[in-house]
């Protein structure tokens, strides 16, 4: 194995597990894709990996996939040596990489593999793992000792055969294809050719899932194979909303605050009306503290709002909002957002987070005085209600529960298909600061 320095060796920095706090960092899958026999070594080719001078992964072997790993964004120094069971990471490094950078919020697959000519190397791939709805996403990584290929997926239903193809994938490339959920066969062809050099039958793909496929080994040495890894979600997703006008507390209208999560300063100088998200946060429990902003020493002030033991579950979508109680006191609430598909309609979810009594929400085609109205009844402070609507321009009005005279609105809202609109009623009805904050969310 030759010594080299390559950005692709970011693969190895994922082996340091760091605590997940306010930010999600990077999510990484690490793959050992070098069969030892291709280098005239033990087939499993165990290696030891050290990160920032510490032994992180002893005896990492061919075919292993480690992940998903949540790592702090930042720089790492990596060294790889042939495994020494008696003294892990004690051998001299055969691969070194310094100042490797992982970026916040990204998902990587990082592979130790062979070049087209059979030399050991490593590559880092940025993966699109966004929701795919009723389809599956397959990300094929060409990390084998093989020339440029076309990758063909096929399935037969009675007399009809369906095809999806990734064309011209070379060593070190990644290609993506969206497939209807179900069972598919995969074949590899020389680029532009018609004679398959590799075939694998009956791969099962589920909807709304991303699959990482790694072509590894050598066609010439008959070690070529495919490694398959579904992307496993580890995060929750949250929108954070500042819904307290400062004048309702006799303070600066912008009311800048510092927000801490689990003791870490997450959102310094957060001001009224701001919506941040969706933030990918590792699932688990969070303690939230909000203090008046201190530009000189962010998050150093005494909290004025706290919310402890807030549980965020894997894959769920949340709204975390600082707002006023019905009586006008500052507080915070956490809502679970339904962002499932409603095509061809859209969804409007109204959150009552204002200093106001229980209300009825009327939603009517904007400008249609006699058109049909849709309503949410008896929505109290700290509650939410949802309704699905056809695309178009709608007016949102608030009425005292059971009353006929609107106290707010109509406010215009344009609804598009396959979107959820998070609507937050904030401020104070008495102080005439009541307003609506709106955040459109693409549905899953």
N, C-alpha and C positions, 0 to 999 in steps of 0.2 A: 504494500500500500504506500502510495507516495504522499509526501507532505505537500499541502497546498492551503491557500487562503482564499476563501470564496464566500460571498454573501450568502450562498445557499446553506452554509454551515450554521445559519440561524437555527436549523433543525435541532441542534444539540442544546441550545440554550433553554429549551422548554423543559429540560430535565430538572430544573430547580423549581420546586413547588413553593410558592410564596403565599402568605395569607391574603385572602380576598377581603377588601374592605369596601370603601365607598365606590370605587370604580372597578369595572370588569377586567381591565387590562386587555391582554391578548389571549385568544383561545387557540390552542395548538394541538395538532396530532403529529406524532413523530413515528416514522416508519424506517425499519431496518430492511433495506431492499437489496442487499448484496449477498448472493450465495457464495459461501466460502470456496466451493470447488471452482468457481470462475477465476479465483486468484491462487489456486493450488493450495488452499488452506482447509481447515476443518469446515464442513458444510454449514454449520450453524454460525461460524465466524463471530464468536463472542468478543465484545469490546467493552472497555470501561470508559466512562465519560465523566470528566470533571468540569465544573462550572464555577467561574470566579475562584479557582483554587481549591474547591471542595469537591469530593467524589460524590457525584449525583446519581449515576446509574451504572452500577457494576453489571457485567455480563449481559449486556443487551445483545440479543441474538437475531439472526436472519428470520424475517417473517413477522417479527413482533411489531405491533402498533400500540403506542402508548398515547392515551388521551381519552377525552378532552382534558387538557391541562390549562388552568387559568393562571396567567403570569402577569406580574406588573410590567407595564410598558417601560422600556429603557434599554440600556446597553449591557451586553454580557461578553465575557471572555471564556472561550471554550477550548478544551483539549481532549483528544481522543487517543487512546492507546489500546493495543491488544490486551485482552483481559488477563489479569493475574489474580486468580482466586485467593492466593495466600496473602497478597498485598494489593487490594483493589486500587486501581489508578496509579500503581507504582511503576509501571513501565514508562519508558520515554514516549512522549506523544508522537503519533504518526500523522495526525491531522491537527492543526491549530487554526483558530479563528478568533480575532479580537474585535472589540467594539461593535458587536452585532446588535442590531436595533430591532425591537418588536414594537409595533405601533398600537396605540390604544384602540380597543373596540374591534380589532380585525381578527379574522379566523384564518389560520394557516395550516397547510399540510406541508411537512418538511421531511424530506426523504434522503437518506443515504443510499446511493444507487450507482449503477455503472453508466459510463458514457456510451455513445454508439459504438466506440472502438473497444469497449471493455475495461476502461480505467475507472477506478473508484472516484466518486465525486459526491456532491450533495446539492440539492436544489430546494428552494423555498417557493411555495405556491400560495397565492392569495385566493381564498375560496369564497364564492358567493353562496351564502347559506340562508338567504332571505326566503320567506314563505313561498311555496309553489302551488298552493291550493290543491286541486284534485290531481295534479301531476307529481311525478318524481323528477328530481334533478340528478343527473349522473355526471360527475366530474372525472374525466379520464386523464391520468397523469402518465405520460410516456417517460418512464424512468428505467428503460431496459436497454441492453446492448442489442439494438436492432435499428434498421433504417427507418426512414419516414413511412408512416402507415396511414391507411384509412380504417376507421373503426365503424363497423356496421352492427346496429341492433335490429333484430327482426323478430316478428311473431306472426303466426298463422292462425286465422280464425276461419274455419271451413276452407273455402277455396281462395280466400283473400289473404295476402301477406302484407303486413305493414312494416315499413323500414324507417329508420332514423340513422343518419350517418354523420360522423366527425371526419372531415377530410384533411389530409396533409399534416398529421401530427408528427413532429420530429422529437428526438430525444431532448428532454428539458422543457417540452411544451405541455400545456393543459388544454383540454377541449371539453365543452359542456353540451349536454343535450337534455331536453325535457321529454319525458316519456309518460304516456298514460300508465297508471298503476297496473301491475300485473306481472306476468312471467315473460321474459325476453331471452333470446339467444344472442350471443355476441361473437363476432368474427373479426379478425384482423387480416387486412390485405396489404401487399406492397402498394404504395401510393399510386393510384391510377390503374392498378392491376385487378384481375378477376379471380385469382387463385388464392384461397385463404391459406395463411401460414399458421393460424391458430384459431381454434373454435372452442367455445364453452357454452353449454346448453342450460336453459331453464334457470336464469337468475331472476329472483323475485324482488320487485321494487314496490314500495308502498307510497301512497299519495302523501303530499306535503312533507317529503323527506328528501334530504340531499345525501347522496352516496359518493364516497371517495373511492375511486378505483385506481389501483397502482399496477401498471405493467412493469414487472421487475425480472431480473435474471438475464439470460442470454439465449437468443434463438439458436445460435451456432452450437452452443454447448448443451442444448436441450434442458436448460434450467429455467426457461421462460415460464412465468405463471402470472396470474392476476391475484392481487390482494384487495379485499373489499371491506370497507368500513362505513357504516351509516353514521352520519353526524348526529351526535347525541347532544340535545340541548341541556345546558347547565344553568342558563340565566333566566331570570324574570326580566320584564321590561316595564319601565315606569316613566310616566310623565310627572314632572314636578311643577306645581303652579303656585304663584304668589297671588293670592286673592284678597289681600287686605289693603284698602286705600288708607294711606297715612292720615288723611284728614279725619277719618272716623275715630282716630285715637289722639287727635290734636297733635299730630306729628307731620313731618315732611310728607307731602302727598305720595312721593315715590317709595317711601318707607323701605330704604335699603336694609337688607338683613343678611346675615351669614348663616348658612345651613351646614350642619355637621351630620355625618352618618358614621355611627360606630366610633365616635371620637375623632374622625378625620374630617378636616375642613373640605367640603365638597362643592359648595356654591357660595363663594364670597360675593358681597355686593349685589345680591339678588333683589330685584325691584318689583313693585306692584305691576301686575299685568303680564309679567314674563311667564312663558311656558317653555320648559326645557325637556326634551325627550324625542323619541323613546330612549331612555338610558338602559343599556344592558347591565343588570346587576346580578351577581351570583346569588342564586336562591339561598334563603336562610333568614335569620332574624336580624333586625336592624333597630338600633336606638337612634331616634332623630331628635336633634336639638336645634332650635332657631334662636339666634340672638340678634340684637340690633347691630348693624354693620360697624366694624371698626377697620377702616382702610389701612391703618398703621399696623394692626395686629389682628388679621382676620380670624374670626371664630374664638376670640379670647374673652368676649363678654359673657355675662351670666345669661343662660337661656331664659327666654320669655315664653317659649312654647316647647314642650317636650312630648314625644310619643315613643314609648319603649316597647320592646318585644313585638315589633311589627314584622309579621311573617310574610315573606314573598316566596311564592311557589314557582317551580320550574315551568317555563313556557307561558305563564300568566301575564296579562297586561294590566297595569295598575295606574291610577291617578293618585298622587299624593299632593294635597293642597292645604296651604295655610289660609285660613278664612275666619270669618266672624260667626259666632253663635247667633241664634235668634235674638238673644239679648244684647249682642254687640261686643262680646268678649272674644279676644283672639284665641284660636284653637287650630287643630289640624285634623284632617280626616283622610282615610285611605279607602279608595273605591276599586273594585275589580271591574275592568272594562270588557264587555263582550265585543270582540272584533271579528267574529265569525262572518262567513259570507252571507250576503243578503241579495245578491244579483237577481234581477236587474234593479233592485231597489237600493237605497242607502239607509243608514240607521242614524237616528239622532238620539243621543243620551244626554239628558239634562240633569245636572247636579245642583241641588239646592244648597248653596254654601254662602248665603247672604244673611245679613241681619234683617230678617223678615219672617212673618208668620207662615203657616202652612198655605200653599198655593195650589191652584189648578193651572196647568200649562196648556194653552191652546196653540195649535200649529195649523195654519190655514194657508192655502195657496195665496201668495202675496198679491194684493189688489183684487181678490175675488171675495167680495163682501158676502155673497150668498152661496159660495162654494162650500163643499163639505169640510168641516173642521175635524182635526184629530186632536185628542186630548190625553193628558196625563193628570190624574186626579189625586188630590191630597198628598202632595209632595212636601215633606217637612224638612227643616234644616238638618243636614247630614244624610239626607236620602238622595236617591237617584231614580230616574225612570227612563225607559227606552221605548222608541217607536220606529217602525220602518216606513219609509216614504218613497214615492216615485221621484225620479230626478226632476229638478225644477227649482223655482224660487219660492220660498215659503216665508211666512211671517210668524214669529214666535212672540206670544203675549202671555203675561202672568196676571192671574185673577186671584183675589182672596178665595180660599177654599169655599166652594158653594156660591160664590158671588157672581155678579153679572158685569161689574165695572172693572175694566182692566186697570192695574196699577203700574204696568210696564208694557211697552211695546205698541205696535208690532215691530220687532227687530228683524231685519232681512237676513235670511240664511239660504244660500244656494246649495242644493243637495245634488251630488253626483252618484252614479251607481257604484257599488262595491267600495264605498267609503263609509266609515263611521265618524260622526261628528260629535266630539266631546264638548258639551256646552256647559259652562260654569256660570251660574248666577252669583255674583259677588258684590260686595259693598253693602250699603245700608239703604233700605227703603226710606227710613225717617230722614236721613241726612241727604237724600237725593244723590247718593253716589252709586246706586245700584246700576250695574251694567252686566253685559254678557261677554265672557271670554270664550272663544271658539277655537278648537284644534281639530283639523281633519286628520283621520288615521286611515291608511290603506288597510283593507281587510285581508285576512289570511286566505 
